[in-house]
Amino acid sequence: MTQTTEAAATSEDNRPTEKHRPRRSRTLSLHRAWFVAAVAFVTITGAAAFRSLPGLLIDPLHEEFGWSRGTIGAAVSINLALYGLTAPFAAALMDRFGIRRVVAAALTLISVGSGLTVWMTAAWQLLLCWGLLVGLGTGSMALAFAATVTNRWFTERSGLVTGILTAASASGQLIFLPVMSLMITRLDDWRPAAVTVSLAALAVVPLVWLLLRDHPADVGVKPYGAQEFVPKPAPVPGAARRAVKVLFSAARTGPFWLLAGTFAICGASTNGLVQTHFVPAAHDHGMPVTAAASLLAVIGVFDVVGTVASGWLTDRFEPRRLLAVYYALRGISLLFLPMLLAPSVHPPMIFFIVFYGLDWVATVPPTVALCREQYGDDSAIVFGWVLASHQVGAALVAVLGGVARDVFGTYDMVWYASGALCAAAALMSLVIRRRTAPVAMAA
């Protein structure tokens, strides 16, 4: 009787164990976090369609409406500024209403803003659609979204995942830039490209709503690499108030200003300068628009490689030194660019494109890592504010680059100034102090 009871007990003990083992194996090989990261990647890629458009439309809008490049650059500037300034509030809204709702609303806003440009006839409508509506939408889909997904779903491989999600913007550029450039050239009309952007953003909404989840606890799993189950935190009320409190708390620390300053220079030398003005600058030197747009797309190819590699390096090396190297190399490359622009594509220009592409947003993973090190649980919101400085820098150069071209007839001064700023960013990165424990942030 005792043996029978013991056998039954052993059988009962073994049954859940045997049932549980294959599920654990599947969890380790196909953790739900990777599916969430994949959906986030596709979402950011779709939202990035608009980011490919402004540089292609400066000349067509100038020719059709007679608007100055400074005016068109102002619309891009508003968009870039809102892209950054919206990010910390979007991160707080994700804590309040969930990632899925905020992202779906943001994609819808991008679709509406881009679609309405088809009927615009005045410059203020460009500022409203391109600047305000799309700026708010892309800001809610900014890198703070990637940081939120990474912080919630991953305790291991966080640097690699950050790099992959950051590369999604470059993937969008790679996919949409050649297509829209060819569309504008062949059809001799910019409107089909705007409609394409609108439809691309709208098409991702069902994917987000059906597959994206806010927290690992929603599907009963641990974050990837975590040893213990993490309960889903309660919604945090007062999203705007919290975002501002976190800003004031972080602003009392030196690392915040160094991170914000370096990232402002990052934005000035990438989105504000190269992404916005490279195509018209190359066209000034006689290069066809399709060729210049293809070069930007190649930057997108190597951006993916560089950003993923940077995430891998961030998991293994000191992020401050990585940032210093990235900014120094970027500055050197920009100083040589004015000498490389020509009517045709030649080997030195291809070398610049590859080199610059590898460094385009390689700065993001180490910057996110430093925010996490310094500010703990509030790091996604702090990174949102750091990203705001990135976009303010981008916005300033987007408009100043257009003004410089109107006044001096060349972009050379802007290339040289950006190269010098990158050298300053390299030095600033090295003086960010180390912290072994996160600072106490605002409640």
C-alpha positions in Angstrom: 0.0 0.0 0.0 2.9 2.3 0.9 4.7 1.4 -2.3 1.6 2.1 -4.3 1.1 5.4 -2.7 4.7 6.4 -3.2 4.5 5.3 -6.9 1.3 7.4 -7.3 3.0 10.3 -5.7 6.0 9.9 -7.9 3.8 9.7 -10.9 1.9 12.8 -9.8 5.2 14.7 -9.2 6.6 13.6 -12.6 3.5 14.5 -14.7 3.8 18.3 -14.3 7.5 18.1 -14.6 7.3 16.2 -17.9 4.6 18.5 -19.1 6.6 21.6 -18.1 9.9 20.7 -19.6 9.0 21.1 -23.3 7.2 24.3 -22.6 10.3 25.6 -20.9 12.4 24.6 -23.8 10.1 26.4 -26.2 10.1 29.5 -24.0 13.9 29.6 -24.0 14.1 29.2 -27.8 11.1 31.3 -28.8 10.5 33.8 -25.9 7.5 36.1 -26.4 9.8 39.1 -26.0 11.4 38.4 -29.4 8.0 38.4 -31.1 7.2 41.8 -29.4 10.6 43.1 -30.6 9.8 41.9 -34.1 6.4 43.7 -34.1 8.1 46.9 -32.8 10.7 46.6 -35.5 8.1 46.4 -38.3 6.2 49.3 -36.6 9.2 51.6 -36.5 10.0 50.7 -40.1 6.6 51.7 -41.3 6.6 54.9 -39.3 10.1 55.7 -40.8 8.6 56.0 -44.3 7.9 59.7 -43.7 11.5 60.2 -42.5 12.7 59.4 -46.0 10.5 62.0 -47.7 11.5 65.6 -46.8 14.9 65.5 -48.5 13.2 64.3 -51.7 10.6 67.0 -51.7 12.6 70.2 -51.1 13.2 70.8 -54.8 9.8 69.7 -56.1 7.9 71.9 -53.5 10.3 74.8 -54.3 9.6 74.5 -58.0 5.8 74.0 -57.8 4.9 76.5 -55.1 7.9 78.9 -55.1 8.5 78.4 -51.4 12.0 79.1 -50.3 14.2 76.3 -49.0 14.2 78.1 -45.7 10.4 77.9 -45.5 10.4 74.2 -46.4 13.2 73.6 -44.0 11.1 75.3 -41.3 8.4 72.6 -41.7 11.0 69.9 -41.4 12.4 71.7 -38.4 9.0 71.7 -36.6 8.6 68.0 -37.4 12.1 67.2 -36.1 11.6 69.3 -32.9 8.2 67.7 -32.1 9.7 64.3 -32.9 11.9 64.8 -29.9 9.8 66.9 -27.6 6.8 64.5 -27.9 9.0 61.5 -27.0 9.2 61.8 -23.1 5.4 62.5 -22.9 4.8 59.5 -25.2 6.9 57.3 -22.9 4.9 58.5 -19.9 1.6 57.9 -21.8 2.7 54.4 -22.5 3.1 53.9 -18.7 -0.5 55.3 -18.3 -2.4 53.8 -21.3 -0.2 51.1 -22.6 2.2 50.8 -25.5 -0.4 49.4 -28.0 -2.9 52.2 -27.7 -0.3 55.0 -27.9 1.5 53.4 -30.9 -1.7 52.8 -32.9 -2.9 56.4 -32.3 0.5 57.7 -33.4 0.5 55.7 -36.7 -2.9 56.9 -37.5 -1.8 60.5 -36.9 1.2 60.0 -39.3 -1.2 58.6 -41.9 -3.6 61.5 -41.6 -0.9 64.2 -41.7 0.9 62.8 -44.7 -2.3 62.2 -46.6 -3.5 65.7 -46.1 -0.5 67.2 -47.8 -1.9 66.1 -51.2 -4.4 69.0 -51.0 -2.2 71.7 -49.6 -1.9 75.0 -51.4 -0.2 77.3 -48.9 3.0 77.2 -46.8 1.1 77.2 -43.5 -0.6 73.9 -44.5 2.8 72.4 -45.0 3.8 73.5 -41.5 0.5 72.1 -40.1 0.7 68.7 -41.8 4.4 68.0 -42.1 5.3 69.9 -39.0 2.6 69.5 -36.4 0.6 66.3 -37.2 3.4 64.1 -38.5 5.7 65.5 -35.9 3.4 64.5 -33.1 2.9 61.1 -34.6 6.6 60.3 -35.3 7.5 61.7 -31.8 5.2 59.1 -30.2 7.0 56.5 -32.3 10.5 57.8 -31.5 13.3 55.9 -29.9 11.7 56.3 -26.5 9.3 53.6 -27.8 12.2 51.3 -28.5 13.7 52.0 -25.0 10.3 51.3 -23.4 10.0 47.9 -25.2 13.6 47.0 -24.3 13.3 48.0 -20.6 10.0 46.0 -20.1 10.7 42.9 -22.1 14.5 42.3 -21.8 16.9 42.1 -18.9 19.5 40.3 -21.1 20.6 41.3 -24.6 19.1 44.8 -24.0 22.0 46.5 -25.9 21.5 44.2 -28.9 17.7 44.7 -28.9 18.1 48.5 -28.7 20.5 48.4 -31.7 18.1 46.3 -33.7 15.1 48.5 -33.0 17.1 51.6 -33.7 18.1 50.1 -37.0 14.4 49.9 -37.9 14.4 53.5 -38.9 17.2 52.9 -41.2 15.4 49.9 -42.6 12.4 52.1 -43.4 14.7 54.5 -45.2 16.3 51.7 -47.1 12.9 50.3 -48.2 11.0 53.6 -49.0 13.7 56.0 -50.1 14.6 54.4 -53.5 10.9 53.6 -54.2 9.7 57.2 -53.5 12.6 58.7 -55.4 11.8 56.7 -58.5 8.1 57.5 -58.1 8.7 61.2 -57.9 11.1 61.1 -60.9 9.0 58.9 -63.1 5.7 60.5 -62.4 7.1 64.0 -62.1 4.8 64.5 -59.1 5.5 64.3 -55.3 1.9 63.5 -54.3 2.0 59.7 -54.9 4.9 59.5 -52.6 3.0 61.3 -49.9 0.1 58.9 -50.3 2.5 55.9 -50.1 3.7 57.1 -46.8 0.2 57.6 -45.5 -0.8 54.1 -46.5 2.3 52.5 -45.2 1.7 54.0 -41.7 -1.9 53.0 -41.7 -1.2 49.4 -42.8 0.9 48.7 -39.6 -2.0 49.7 -37.3 -3.8 46.3 -37.3 -0.5 44.5 -36.8 0.2 46.6 -33.7 -3.3 46.1 -32.3 -3.3 42.4 -32.7 0.2 41.4 -31.8 1.9 44.0 -29.6 1.6 43.6 -25.9 2.3 46.1 -23.2 4.1 44.0 -20.6 5.4 40.4 -20.2 2.9 39.9 -17.3 0.1 40.4 -19.9 0.9 37.0 -21.4 2.2 35.4 -18.2 5.9 35.2 -18.9 9.1 36.6 -17.3 11.1 39.3 -19.2 13.8 37.7 -21.3 16.7 36.8 -19.1 14.9 37.5 -15.8 15.1 35.0 -13.0 11.8 36.0 -11.5 8.3 36.9 -12.7 7.8 40.6 -12.8 4.2 41.8 -12.0 2.8 44.4 -14.3 2.9 47.8 -12.6 -0.2 49.8 -12.1 -1.0 52.5 -14.6 0.8 55.7 -13.7 -1.6 58.7 -13.7 -0.6 62.2 -14.6 1.7 61.3 -17.6 2.5 64.9 -18.5 3.2 65.8 -14.8 5.5 62.8 -14.4 7.4 63.5 -17.6 8.1 67.1 -16.3 9.0 65.9 -12.8 11.5 63.4 -14.3 13.0 66.2 -16.4 13.5 68.5 -13.4 15.0 65.7 -11.4 17.4 64.6 -14.1 18.3 68.2 -15.0 19.9 68.6 -11.5 22.5 66.1 -12.6 25.6 66.7 -14.7 25.4 63.5 -16.9 21.9 64.6 -18.2 23.3 67.8 -19.7 26.3 65.9 -21.2 24.1 63.3 -22.7 21.6 65.9 -24.0 24.4 68.0 -25.5 26.1 65.1 -27.3 22.8 63.8 -28.6 21.8 67.3 -29.8 25.0 67.3 -31.9 24.1 63.7 -33.1 20.8 65.0 -34.4 22.3 68.1 -36.0 24.8 66.0 -37.9 22.4 63.3 -39.0 18.6 64.0 -39.3 19.0 67.7 -39.5 21.9 67.8 -42.0 22.5 64.7 -44.0 19.0 63.3 -44.1 17.4 66.7 -44.9 20.0 68.3 -47.1 22.3 65.7 -48.6 20.0 65.1 -51.7 19.7 68.8 -52.6 23.4 69.4 -51.9 24.4 66.6 -54.2 21.9 67.9 -56.8 23.6 71.3 -56.6 26.8 69.6 -57.8 25.0 68.0 -60.7 24.2 64.6 -59.3 20.8 63.2 -60.3 18.2 63.1 -57.5 17.7 59.4 -58.0 21.5 58.8 -57.6 21.7 60.9 -54.4 18.6 59.2 -53.0 20.2 55.8 -53.7 23.2 56.9 -51.7 21.1 57.8 -48.8 19.5 54.4 -49.1 22.9 52.8 -48.9 23.5 54.7 -45.8 20.4 53.0 -44.5 21.9 49.6 -45.3 25.1 50.2 -43.4 23.2 52.0 -40.6 21.4 48.7 -39.9 24.8 46.9 -39.7 26.4 49.6 -37.6 23.6 50.0 -35.1 23.2 46.3 -34.4 27.0 46.0 -34.1 26.9 49.0 -31.7 24.3 47.3 -29.6 26.5 44.2 -29.4 29.5 46.3 -28.5 27.5 48.2 -25.8 26.9 44.9 -24.0 30.6 44.3 -23.8 32.5 47.6 -23.7 32.4 51.0 -21.9 29.7 53.1 -23.6 31.4 56.4 -22.9 34.4 55.4 -25.0 32.2 54.0 -27.7 30.4 57.4 -28.0 33.7 59.3 -28.1 35.0 57.1 -31.0 31.7 57.3 -32.9 31.5 61.1 -32.7 35.2 61.6 -33.6 34.9 59.4 -36.7 31.7 61.1 -37.8 33.2 64.6 -37.5 36.2 63.6 -39.6 34.0 62.2 -42.3 31.9 65.4 -42.5 35.0 67.5 -42.9 35.8 65.6 -46.1 32.3 65.6 -47.6 32.4 68.9 -49.5 35.4 67.7 -51.4 33.6 64.5 -52.4 30.4 65.9 -53.9 30.4 65.6 -57.7 28.1 65.1 -60.7 28.7 61.3 -60.6 29.2 58.7 -57.9 32.9 57.8 -57.5 34.8 55.4 -55.1 35.7 58.0 -52.5 32.0 59.0 -52.2 31.0 55.4 -51.8 33.6 55.0 -49.0 32.1 58.0 -47.3 28.6 56.6 -47.6 29.6 53.2 -46.1 31.7 54.8 -43.4 29.0 57.4 -42.4 26.3 54.8 -42.6 28.0 52.5 -40.0 28.1 55.5 -37.7 24.7 57.0 -38.4 22.8 56.1 -35.2 25.4 53.8 -33.6 25.3 56.4 -30.8 21.9 55.2 -29.6 22.7 51.9 -27.8 25.5 53.4 -25.7 23.3 56.5 -24.9 20.4 54.3 -23.8 22.8 52.3 -21.7 24.1 55.4 -20.0 20.6 56.6 -19.3 19.7 53.2 -17.8 22.9 53.3 -15.7 22.3 56.8 -14.4 18.5 56.9 -14.0 17.2 53.4 -13.4 13.4 52.9 -13.8 12.9 56.4 -15.2 15.5 55.9 -17.9 13.0 55.6 -20.8 11.5 59.0 -19.9 15.0 60.5 -19.4 16.1 59.1 -22.7 12.9 60.7 -24.2 14.2 64.1 -23.0 17.7 63.4 -24.3 16.1 62.5 -27.6 14.3 65.8 -27.5 17.6 67.5 -27.5 18.7 65.3 -30.4 15.7 66.6 -32.4 16.1 70.2 -31.3 19.7 70.0 -32.7 18.3 68.4 -35.9 15.6 71.0 -36.2 18.0 73.9 -35.9 20.3 72.5 -38.6 17.4 71.6 -40.8 16.3 75.2 -41.0 19.7 76.8 -40.8 21.0 74.5 -43.5 18.3 75.7 -45.8 18.9 79.4 -44.9 22.7 78.9 -45.5 22.0 77.5 -48.9 19.6 80.4 -49.7 22.2 83.0 -48.5 25.6 81.5 -49.6 24.5 79.3 -52.5 26.3 76.3 -50.9 26.1 73.9 -48.0 29.9 73.8 -47.3 29.8 76.0 -44.2 27.3 73.7 -42.6 29.3 70.6 -43.3 32.4 72.1 -41.7 30.5 73.4 -38.6 28.9 70.0 -38.0 32.3 68.3 -38.2 33.6 70.6 -35.5 30.6 70.0 -33.3 31.2 66.3 -33.5 34.7 66.7 -32.2 33.2 68.6 -29.2 30.7 65.8 -28.6 33.5 63.2 -28.5 35.2 65.2 -25.7 31.9 65.6 -23.8 31.3 61.8 -23.9 34.5 61.1 -22.1 33.7 63.2 -19.1 30.3 61.6 -18.2 30.9 60.2 -14.8 30.3 56.6 -13.8 27.6 55.6 -11.4 27.3 52.2 -9.8 23.8 52.8 -8.5 20.9 54.6 -10.2 20.1 58.1 -8.9 16.8 58.7 -7.0 14.3 60.1 -9.4 11.0 61.9 -9.1 8.1 59.9 -7.9 
